[in-house]
């Protein structure tokens, strides 16, 4: 009898947790990252160019290419699909060279980190890391605090000062 009560209580707790996990996020409003206040949305001509060049899924087309306000890091998934791991530097440059903002060579040229700034204000840059001329990693300078420790904290503080 005691085991049945314990199992019932565990079942109730798990059910409540699952419901909370599934239902609560639906009611929370999606907030823009704080560093969006440090920049502005991409120009429509840039958005159109990226929508032409990148692998945009049908479900994403409405949110990315419909003329609404879009920021550079929202294209991260499409960039990763367009340039999978192992893509060459030349393949990436063929489509994104107009947006290259800087390049960092390390370890005798075997490690190459290329930054693309679709807005031109150096707030949100897409970072693509190549090793031996093969794409190794794609990220955003704002989305990956482990690449740039403290970057998100710094940008959040800057955004709060400006508001």
N, C-alpha and C positions, 0 to 999 in steps of 0.2 A: 504494500500500500504506500509506503514512504517513497519508494522508487517511482511510482506512478505520479505522485505529486511533484517530485523533483523534475521528472521529465516534462510534465505539463508546464511547470514554471519556466524551464529552459526553452520550451517550444514557444511560449508566449513572449519571452524576452527576445528571442530570435526573430519572431514575426514582427514585433514592434520595431526592432532595429532595421529590418529589411524594408518595412513600409516607410520609415523615416528616411532611409537612404535613397529610396526611389521617389518619394513625394516631396520632401523639403526642397531639393534643388529646383524643382519646377516652379516654386513660388518665389525664389530668390531672383532679384533683378541682376542681370549681367552688367557689371561695372567695367568701364574702360580702364586699362592699366594707367597708373598715375602719370607715366611719362608721356602719354598722349597729349597732355597739356603743354609739353615742351616742344611739340611739333605740330604739324597740321596734316590733314589727309593728303593722299597723293593727287596730283593733277590728273584730270580725266584722260589726257593723252598718254600718260604713263600707264594708267590702269588699262587702257585699250591695248597698248603695246604688249604689256605683260599677259593680258588675256589671250592675245594672238599667239604668243611665243611659248607659253607654258601649258602643261597638261592639266587643264582645269576640268574637274569632274562635273557632270551634269548638275548634281545637287549643289555644287559650289558656284556655278555660273551665276545664279541669281544674286547670291550674296557678294560675290567678288566683282562681277562685270556688269552690274545693272545701273551703275551711275551713282550709287550711294557712296557715302564717305568710307574710304578704305585706307588703311595704314599698311606700311610695307610688310610688317611681320605677319599680316593675315595671308600673305602669299607663300608662307613657309612650306605648307603641305604640298602645294603645287610645284614648288621648286624642287622639293625632295623627290616627287614622282617624276618630274621631267629629267632630273639628273640623278639617277640612282648611284649607289656606291660603285666606284670603279669607273665612272665617267671621266673623260679626259678634261684637262684645263681648256683645250681648244674647243671642245663641245660646249662648255659653259660660256666661254667667251663669245662664241658664235651668236648666242642669243642675248647675253647680258653685258657685253663689253661697254655699251653706252653708259652703264650705270656704275662701272667700277670706280671706287673712290680711293682705294689704296691697296697696296700689296706688301706683304711681309714675308721675306725669305728667311728660312732658318736652316741650320745644319747643312751648309754647303749647297743649298738649293733643293735638297731632297724633300723638305717640308715647305709648303707654300700656303699661306693664308691670304685669301683674297676677299676684300670687302666690297659689297655693292650697296650703294645708297640711292634708293629710288626717289627719295625726296630731295636729296642734295643738302641736307642740313646736319648731317652726322649724328642724328639722334637715334634713329633706328637703322641699323645696317645689317644686311644679310652677310654672314660670314661663311665662306666655303673653304674647307681645309683640304689640301691635296698632299698626298704622300707618294713620291715617285711618279708624279703626273697622273695619279688616279685619285678621284674624289674619295675622301675618307669620311668627312662629316660636314653637315649643313646645319647652321643655327642662326640665331639672331642675337645681336649683342645685348638685347634687352630681355630675351626669354631664357637665357641660359646663365644664371648667376654663378654656376659652378665654373664657367669659362672666365668670368670676370667677377671675382668675389667682391661683394659689396656694391655692385653696379645698380642693382634694383633698389637697394636702400638709399643710395646716393640720389638716384633719379626721383624716388618718392619724396625725399626731403626737398629737392629742388622744386618739384611740382607743388608741394604744400606751401613753399615760400612765395610762389608766384600767384597762388589763389587767394 
